[in-house]
């Protein structure tokens, strides 16, 4: 199995240890050349160099093949170990195979484990049976073998853990970028819809004004022009015309009022609870957020200004909870009492470390204070709760107090 990825710090650390092991071995046997026996130092350097460089063909930056690497170590270092122990009868301890064993543990996979562990951990050290001094020393060498194999395996597990973490971070980053892209597309779509809706509404109003109100004003204008000629010739008829034009003028005024009334929201006259239920249902559907709505006490009749302020308060809380807090659950509670109406909006998003009143919060706070209300923010470990309290008589009592003062 071929894997292409950039080396991590652990790979470079293992490579540095491998280079140090190679250089130390050459230096040691250059000083103690007599330990090589019949093997010349040049032959030793050539064999060790092959054992160092050949496996690097299958383990290098941006390329790793654990199977071919293990085969290369077996053919080069394994053959050299058998040659000096069995054929030349030279005891060079386990130094020849310790680094290959560490590398086998480091590059171990499910595919290579069934055959590399028996060969490198058990069989290769066994060829020293003919050159080792005692059986105790022979079995003691397996402590070093298992130690180096365990070190390599430990680095293996660390590397895999870091790769999984890196892949997870990259996947999260891709998902975040995708969500941001979709969010931008939705915002652009919303702006376009709003633009076309406003344009359509403007055109509808223009048609209504042209067809209805324009008709009334045209009738009045033509009638007034006719009256200017009738005043001297037939004052009585002119008076009747004036009365008729006054009626037409009143009808036109009523038509203007009806048109303006149509511009206002069709839901403005609905009770506050119904408006909140509609708002929360739409927000839950469009943002995939779990929302729980609870009403306490008997609903009281609120004027349009209070209902609008409370609806805008909930809208701002929902927007901030999703956009800044990343909330997945929101609970909205409205409580009616004889003295006040209290709205609580809880979300399980991130805790507000520093409360900065930006444009949204400032507008919300100003609306509430204009109605003699109170706005509070409570930070908890499991989320944030924003509370808005409006006294039922506060606005009128405030105006009366100002009038008396």
Helices and strands as residue ranges (DSSP letters): E 2-3, H 9-31, G 33-36, H 41-53, G 54-58, E 59-60, E 63-65, H 66-73, I 74-78, H 79-82, I 83-87, H 95-106, H 110-116, I 117-123, H 124-126, G 127-130, H 135-208, I 209-213, H 214-233, H 235-263, H 272-287, E 290-296, H 304-323, E 329-336, E 340-347, H 359-370, E 374-380, E 383-391, H 394-404
